[in-house]
Amino acid sequence: MTAPEDRGAIRRLHRSLAWFVASFNAFLLLLAWAEQRGLSRFWLGPIFLFSTVMMYAVIGIRSRTTDPDEYYVAGRRIPPLYNGMAAAADWMSAASFISMAGGLYLQGFGGAGGQAGGLAYVLGWTGGFVLVALLIAPYLRRLKLYTVPEYFQVRYGGRAPRIIAALSAVLVSFVYVVAQIYGIGLIASRLTGVQFEIGILLGLGGVLLCSFLGGMKAITWTQVVQYTVMLLAFLIPVSWLAYKQLGNPAAPLVYGAQLRKISELEQHIAADPREREVAAIFARRAHEYEARLQDVPAALQRERALAQDHIRLLKSTGADTAEVVAAHRALAALPKDPATARELWTRAMNENLERSRALGGMPPHAQPFAGDPQGTPEEREAFSLSRRNFLALMFCLMVGTAGLPHLLTRYYTVPSVAAARSSVAWSLVFIVLVYVSAPALATLVKFEVMNNLVGSSFDALPSWMAQWGRVDSSLISVADVNGDRILQWGEIRFGADLVMLATPELGGLPYVISGLVAAGGLAAALSTADGLLLTISNALVRDIFCHELKPDLPPEQRVILSKFALMAVALVAALVATTKPAEILSLVTACFSMAASAFVPAMLLGIFWKGATRRGAVAGMLAGLGITLFYILANAPAVRAALGWAPGQQLWFGIQPLSAGVFGVPVGLLAAWLVSLVTRRAALPRVIPGQVRP
């Protein structure tokens, strides 16, 4: 039963949250009024960025602490409702907020070309919380630990399990945080108009202000506020689109009507002669790249000679300076060596080949899986491959959720085991509020593009398309391929990271809503980045440095050292993010495969089987993570090019590399089980179900 003083504290928290929601809505209305009165967009974006980051910073500064319990686990007194809200914010990273609807837009519900459909993300990420609630969170909370690697030491004993778990946590969390900082750079640069790299630095300041001083205590309360911003930022645009198109703002309940209309538009596009002309041009470009790849050194030399001849011709004819500069840039943009040329041209060939297919390489939106189980052998194979990848991705996302260190640490902050279970349930409630709207958003955006944007004159395209292209050319591709000055479906390509951010402008909403959506994406990235950076710094300082080098370091000094480690890791991650290594969704998906393989087999065996041994855990963690990393890296274009391997991918059973956990988890489980059987006499059964079951 909740004590009276606890009930009073919770009521005060409720009043504070209600006050914040009312104040934030008043802030939005004030900015909307200012926009109508003529406030420039030049100012609206920076106002949103500065106001929201400063709001989080104030909470972070007010929550500053050097107490270890407060810094690492927020004093273990966060109420389940608010911990669930914080966990939802921690969970709904830039991948969920920015990219999930984009993945559904591009791949449809079922996927194509061997790729899993977007619904796999919705089902996998949501279902993963069920595993956390049933199998992991209550048992870890019972042990009253600070970090996930500490579990492996308590359960198995010795140094090796803890060190492997700590290094795995650093690897998984670092890749994850790079994706978040990349999203921060996109949003900050769009809001302020500065370069992408400067946008990363601006957002990085917000990350450090939220987490540097107060650790988990500060992160928890900033995440509660950030979730509120995210919820408003996601639901307002999708509700507006549903009301605009269907007269009902309840998007998850009514968007099915647009699926039928999209199917009709897809049939019209597939039969349009101009669309077929565009597809034929992309096919011709793909064949040209294929011809270059037959003899890469000769083709590269030929391209350089043609570019140099073009520059000489422009200069001899007195061409405009801008044309000469553009020609020099084209020459400089050519690959520097044959290996780079092979990689770039292979990628370009595959992209053009994909866009030469029906519907610009995008599958029918509502089709359950690619191909046809009753069709030709090729169609049956495509159906089998698509379904296989759908299930593999869903498996990796579900199991990876149960292994993410920054998420599991969140359930150390509640008062009891029962509160941990209740907290997971609240997390699901808050996540579902957004996740049920993601398929609706993708559907409504696709209808808006097909029905209102396709067929427009290139001279009348909205300005936001060019503005987003200046932020990052990979976000949007629009080109008059067939020269008719009319936009066809095959001539426009959105990146997955653009769809959500551009929805307000696509739907004709005031720019203040665009600022709100960007602020929501920023909140999603900041909230997850805070938790990830804390996980990395704790793993480096508490689980490795203090255990191995300074075991007698006082707790307060450990906290201070963790703070500076957090800052250093944040700066390194920002540097990596400036290279734009991959789309946000791809980076995050790879993290789930790695987390699933590294942690879950040894963790579950340790909880539910007293025969699991230290050597078994070590073997399982190394084997699972090793096979996962090998499969991901062996199919990465940059790695294959560096090693001199042939371009393309060498897939096992047609499974995409991002779902490598489907191999790593069973290999890790089998290795841990077999080695434990062999070394069972040395088992240290410190944690078994009977000991931790509440």
Secondary structure by P-SEA (a helix, b strand, c coil): cccaaaaaaaaaaaaaaaaaaaaaaaaaaaaaaaaaaccccccaaaaaaaaaaaaaaaaaaaaccccccccccccccccaaaaaaaaaaaaccccccccaaaaaaaccccccccccccaaaaaaaaaaaaaaacccaaaaaaaccccaaaaaaaaccccaaaaaaaaaaaaaaaaaaaaaaaaaaaaaaaaccccaaaaaaaaaaaaaaaccccaaaaaaaaaaaaaaaaaaacaaaaaaaaaaccccccccccaaaaaaaaaaaaaaaaacaaaaaaaaaaaaaaaaaaaaaccaaaaaaaaaaaaaaaaaaaaaacccaaaaaaaaaaaaaccccaaaaaaaaaaaaaaaaaaaccccccccccccccccccccaaaaaaaaaaaaaaaaaaaaaaaaaaccaaaaaaacccccaaaaaaaaaaaaaaaaacccaaaaaaaaaaaaaaccccccccccccaaaaaaaaacccccccccccccccccccccccccccccccccccccccaaaaaaaaaaaaaaaaaaaaaaaaaaaaaaccccccccccccccaaaaaaaaaaaaaaaaaaaaaaaaaccccaaaaaaaaaaaaaacccaaaaaaaccccccaaaaaaaaaaaaaaaaaaaaaacaaaaaaaccccccccccccccccaaaaaaaaaaaaaaaaaaaaccccccccccccccc
